[in-house]
Amino acid sequence: MSMAVELKRVFRSVGPEFSLGPLTLAVPRGAIYALIGPNGAGKTTTLNLLMGAGSPESGEVELLGLPSASREADIKRRVGFVSPALDYSAWQTVGRAIDFVRSFYPDWVPSRTERLQALFDIQRTQRIAELSFGQRTKLALILALSRECDLLILDEPTVGLDPVSKRALFVELLQFMGDESHSIVISSHQLADVERVADHVAVLNRGKILITSRIDQLLDRYRLLELATPHSPRPGLEGVTVLEGHEGRARILLDLRANTPASLLQQGWDIISNTALTLEELFLTLIQVDEARRPWRPR
């Protein structure tokens, strides 16, 4: 299987407080791959490395089979990028920004630009300095989605969007993915939206990847169980992570790859509830478990 993005033991330090990696990650072509994590987890740093904003101190980054260190210009011709940090105000008006960016890309589709402007209600004559934050996000989306690029990298693309515009964006992304050669890497805190459109996910915390998986396989893998038990779950029981426990009750995260509810019943535990998790619920639980395992230190 060919890869749209590959990170091979990538490491980068960002000041004295934070380091990213080493990260190893492979994004298949034809996938919508989500990077999720709390603030400061390293999502934006990772996406910036993909776009050549800084270099890793060690490891390798490849996009579309090309090494980012030596083929940055070729990569940027084939990749669309959206980020809250992008600033087009130097071009004063929406029309001038569109015309400037369009001049760099032979894969530009003018009819798509017009359709996206109508969809997001953004006019060529509008002054960029007078756009709201959400409107600036829409402009960045128009500039990225107007191209027939091979890979879209989207850093918090729904920030500032109203529900109608957000829904329109996800329709556009699914249409973009109609060609299986296209790929998307998306970072977002809107996990319900991520669960609806993405097919793969990587969970980051404090610069490390906690888990990567297809989303459907990940949600099938874990269950949240409430137990009644005469004894505390013994430490290190395979596949069992105790989240809470007191007075003959326990709340656990169960990894079905390593253990089963039937096995717990055989050990004398009564299962009060056995609940499937949404992506957001599983994400919060995995972060809780990771934080509990880390030694406390002042930040």
C-alpha positions as CSV (number, residue, x, y, z in Angstrom):
1,M,0.0,0.0,0.0
2,S,1.4,3.4,-1.0
3,M,1.5,6.1,1.6
4,A,0.4,9.8,1.4
5,V,2.5,10.6,4.5
6,E,5.2,8.8,6.4
7,L,7.0,9.9,9.6
8,K,9.9,7.7,10.5
9,R,11.1,8.2,14.1
10,V,10.7,12.0,13.8
11,F,11.9,14.0,16.8
12,R,11.9,17.8,17.4
13,S,12.3,19.7,20.6
14,V,10.3,22.9,21.0
15,G,11.9,24.9,23.8
16,P,12.8,23.5,27.2
17,E,9.3,22.4,28.1
18,F,8.2,20.3,25.1
19,S,9.5,17.7,22.6
20,L,7.7,15.9,19.8
21,G,8.4,12.3,19.2
22,P,10.0,10.2,18.2
23,L,6.9,9.8,16.0
24,T,6.4,6.9,13.5
25,L,3.2,7.3,11.5
26,A,1.9,6.1,8.1
27,V,-1.1,7.7,6.4
28,P,-2.4,5.5,3.5
29,R,-3.3,7.1,0.2
30,G,-7.1,7.4,-0.1
31,A,-7.5,7.9,3.7
32,I,-8.9,10.7,5.9
33,Y,-6.5,10.5,8.8
34,A,-7.2,12.5,12.0
35,L,-4.7,13.7,14.5
36,I,-6.4,14.3,17.9
37,G,-5.1,15.3,21.2
38,P,-5.4,18.0,23.9
39,N,-3.9,21.4,23.6
40,G,-0.2,21.2,23.5
41,A,-0.1,17.6,22.4
42,G,2.0,18.3,19.3
43,K,-0.6,18.3,16.5
44,T,0.2,21.6,15.0
45,T,3.9,21.0,15.4
46,T,3.5,17.8,13.5
47,L,1.5,19.4,10.7
48,N,4.0,22.3,10.4
49,L,6.8,19.7,10.0
50,L,4.8,18.1,7.1
51,M,4.6,21.5,5.4
52,G,8.3,22.3,5.9
53,A,7.9,24.9,8.7
54,G,11.0,23.7,10.6
55,S,12.9,20.5,10.2
56,P,13.1,17.5,12.5
57,E,16.2,17.1,14.6
58,S,16.2,13.4,13.6
59,G,14.1,11.1,11.6
60,E,12.6,11.3,8.1
61,V,9.4,13.0,6.7
62,E,8.0,11.9,3.4
63,L,4.9,13.2,1.6
64,L,3.5,11.5,-1.5
65,G,6.6,9.4,-1.6
66,L,8.9,12.4,-1.7
67,P,11.4,13.3,1.1
68,S,10.4,16.7,2.6
69,A,14.0,17.7,3.2
70,S,15.0,17.8,-0.5
71,R,11.7,18.0,-2.4
72,E,9.8,20.8,-0.5
73,A,8.8,22.8,-3.6
74,D,7.5,19.7,-5.4
75,I,5.5,18.7,-2.4
76,K,3.9,22.1,-1.9
77,R,2.8,22.0,-5.5
78,R,0.8,18.9,-4.7
79,V,-0.5,19.7,-1.2
80,G,-3.2,22.0,0.0
81,F,-2.9,23.5,3.5
82,V,-5.3,25.2,5.9
83,S,-4.3,26.6,9.3
84,P,-5.6,29.3,11.6
85,A,-2.1,30.7,11.4
86,L,-2.3,31.5,7.7
87,D,-2.6,35.3,7.1
88,Y,-3.7,36.6,3.7
89,S,-4.2,40.2,4.8
90,A,-1.2,41.5,2.8
91,W,-3.3,41.1,-0.4
92,Q,-6.0,43.4,1.1
93,T,-9.0,41.9,-0.7
94,V,-10.3,38.4,-1.2
95,G,-10.1,38.7,-5.0
96,R,-6.4,39.7,-4.9
97,A,-5.5,36.8,-2.5
98,I,-7.3,34.3,-4.8
99,D,-5.6,35.6,-7.9
100,F,-2.2,35.6,-6.2
101,V,-2.4,32.0,-4.9
102,R,-4.0,30.8,-8.1
103,S,-1.0,31.9,-10.1
104,F,1.2,29.3,-8.5
105,Y,-0.9,26.2,-9.2
106,P,-1.7,24.8,-12.6
107,D,-4.2,22.4,-10.9
108,W,-6.5,25.3,-10.0
109,V,-10.2,24.8,-10.9
110,P,-11.8,28.3,-11.4
111,S,-15.4,26.9,-11.4
112,R,-14.7,25.3,-8.1
113,T,-13.5,28.6,-6.6
114,E,-16.7,30.3,-7.7
115,R,-18.9,27.5,-6.3
116,L,-17.0,27.6,-2.9
117,Q,-17.3,31.4,-2.7
118,A,-21.0,31.1,-3.1
119,L,-21.2,28.2,-0.7
120,F,-19.3,30.1,2.0
121,D,-20.7,33.5,1.1
122,I,-17.3,35.1,0.5
123,Q,-17.1,37.9,-2.1
124,R,-14.0,39.0,-4.1
125,T,-14.5,42.6,-3.1
126,Q,-14.4,42.0,0.7
127,R,-11.4,43.4,2.5
128,I,-9.5,40.7,4.4
129,A,-8.8,43.0,7.3
130,E,-12.6,43.3,7.8
131,L,-13.3,39.5,7.7
132,S,-14.4,37.8,10.9
133,F,-12.2,34.9,12.2
134,G,-14.7,32.4,10.7
135,Q,-14.7,34.2,7.3
136,R,-10.9,34.0,7.3
137,T,-11.1,30.3,7.9
138,K,-13.5,30.1,4.9
139,L,-11.1,32.0,2.7
140,A,-8.3,29.6,3.6
141,L,-10.6,26.7,2.8
142,I,-11.5,28.2,-0.6
143,L,-7.9,28.6,-1.5
144,A,-7.1,25.0,-0.6
145,L,-10.2,23.3,-2.0
146,S,-10.0,25.2,-5.3
147,R,-7.1,23.0,-6.3
148,E,-7.0,19.4,-7.6
149,C,-4.2,18.6,-5.1
150,D,-3.2,15.1,-4.0
151,L,-3.1,15.8,-0.3
152,L,-5.0,18.2,2.0
153,I,-3.5,19.0,5.4
154,L,-6.1,20.7,7.6
155,D,-5.2,22.2,11.0
156,E,-8.4,22.9,12.9
157,P,-10.4,23.7,9.7
158,T,-13.7,24.1,11.5
159,V,-12.5,26.8,14.0
160,G,-15.0,29.7,13.8
161,L,-17.3,28.0,11.4
162,D,-21.1,28.1,12.0
163,P,-22.9,24.7,11.9
164,V,-24.2,25.2,8.3
165,S,-20.7,26.0,7.0
166,K,-19.2,23.2,8.9
167,R,-21.6,20.7,7.4
168,A,-20.9,22.2,3.9
169,L,-17.1,21.7,4.5
170,F,-17.5,18.0,5.4
171,V,-19.6,17.5,2.2
172,E,-16.8,19.1,0.2
173,L,-14.2,16.9,1.9
174,L,-16.1,13.7,1.1
175,Q,-16.5,14.9,-2.5
176,F,-12.8,15.5,-2.6
177,M,-12.2,12.0,-1.5
178,G,-14.3,10.6,-4.4
179,D,-11.0,10.1,-6.2
180,E,-9.2,7.4,-4.1
181,S,-5.8,8.9,-5.0
182,H,-6.6,11.9,-2.8
183,S,-5.8,11.9,1.0
184,I,-6.6,14.2,3.9
185,V,-4.7,14.7,7.2
186,I,-6.9,16.7,9.6
187,S,-6.4,18.0,13.2
188,S,-9.5,18.9,15.1
189,H,-10.9,19.1,18.6
190,Q,-14.4,18.5,17.1
191,L,-14.3,14.7,17.8
192,A,-17.9,14.0,16.8
193,D,-17.1,15.5,13.4
194,V,-13.9,13.6,13.2
195,E,-15.7,10.3,13.9
196,R,-18.2,11.1,11.2
197,V,-15.7,11.8,8.3
198,A,-12.3,10.2,9.2
199,D,-11.5,6.6,8.8
200,H,-8.1,6.5,10.7
201,V,-7.0,8.3,13.8
202,A,-3.8,8.9,15.8
203,V,-4.2,10.0,19.4
204,L,-1.3,12.3,20.7
205,N,-0.5,13.4,24.2
206,R,2.5,15.4,25.3
207,G,4.3,14.8,22.0
208,K,3.8,11.1,21.9
209,I,1.4,8.9,19.9
210,L,-0.7,6.8,22.3
211,I,-2.4,4.8,19.6
212,T,-3.1,4.6,15.9
213,S,-5.9,2.7,14.3
214,R,-8.8,2.6,11.9
215,I,-11.6,4.3,13.9
216,D,-14.1,1.5,13.5
217,Q,-11.5,-1.1,14.7
218,L,-10.5,1.2,17.6
219,L,-14.1,1.6,18.8
220,D,-14.7,-2.1,18.4
221,R,-11.6,-2.9,20.5
222,Y,-12.5,-1.1,23.8
223,R,-15.5,-1.3,26.2
224,L,-16.3,0.6,29.4
225,L,-17.4,-1.8,32.1
226,E,-18.9,-1.2,35.6
227,L,-18.1,-4.1,37.9
228,A,-19.3,-5.3,41.2
229,T,-16.5,-7.3,42.9
230,P,-15.7,-8.6,46.3
231,H,-12.0,-7.9,45.7
232,S,-10.1,-5.2,43.9
233,P,-9.0,-5.9,40.3
234,R,-5.4,-7.1,40.6
235,P,-2.8,-4.8,39.1
236,G,-1.4,-5.7,35.7
237,L,-4.4,-7.9,34.7
238,E,-4.1,-8.2,30.9
239,G,-6.3,-5.9,29.0
240,V,-7.8,-4.3,32.1
241,T,-7.2,-0.6,33.0
242,V,-8.9,0.4,36.3
243,L,-10.3,3.9,36.0
244,E,-12.0,4.0,39.4
245,G,-12.5,1.6,42.2
246,H,-14.0,1.7,45.7
247,E,-16.4,-0.2,48.0
248,G,-16.7,-3.3,45.9
249,R,-17.3,-1.4,42.7
250,A,-14.9,-0.8,39.8
251,R,-15.0,1.1,36.5
252,I,-12.6,-0.3,34.0
253,L,-11.5,0.1,30.4
254,L,-11.4,-3.3,28.8
255,D,-9.2,-4.1,25.7
256,L,-11.1,-6.9,23.9
257,R,-7.9,-7.9,22.1
258,A,-6.4,-9.0,25.4
259,N,-9.4,-10.0,27.6
260,T,-13.1,-10.6,27.5
261,P,-16.2,-9.9,29.7
262,A,-16.6,-13.7,30.0
263,S,-13.2,-14.0,31.5
264,L,-14.0,-11.4,34.1
265,L,-17.2,-13.3,35.0
266,Q,-15.2,-16.4,35.6
267,Q,-13.1,-14.5,38.1
268,G,-16.1,-13.8,40.2
269,W,-16.9,-10.2,39.0
270,D,-20.5,-9.2,38.3
271,I,-20.8,-6.9,35.2
272,I,-23.2,-4.1,36.0
273,S,-22.9,-2.4,32.6
274,N,-21.0,-3.0,29.4
275,T,-20.9,0.2,27.2
276,A,-19.6,1.0,23.8
277,L,-17.6,4.3,23.6
278,T,-17.8,7.2,21.2
279,L,-14.5,8.4,19.8
280,E,-14.7,11.4,22.2
281,E,-15.3,9.2,25.2
282,L,-12.5,6.8,24.3
283,F,-10.1,9.7,23.6
284,L,-10.8,11.3,27.1
285,T,-10.3,7.9,28.7
286,L,-7.0,7.2,27.0
287,I,-5.7,10.7,27.9
288,Q,-6.8,10.1,31.5
289,V,-5.0,6.8,31.6
290,D,-1.8,8.3,30.0
291,E,-1.8,11.2,32.5
292,A,-2.2,8.9,35.4
293,R,0.8,6.9,34.4
294,R,3.1,9.9,34.1
295,P,5.1,11.2,37.0
296,W,3.9,14.6,38.0
297,R,6.3,17.5,37.3
298,P,5.7,21.3,37.2
299,R,5.1,22.7,33.8
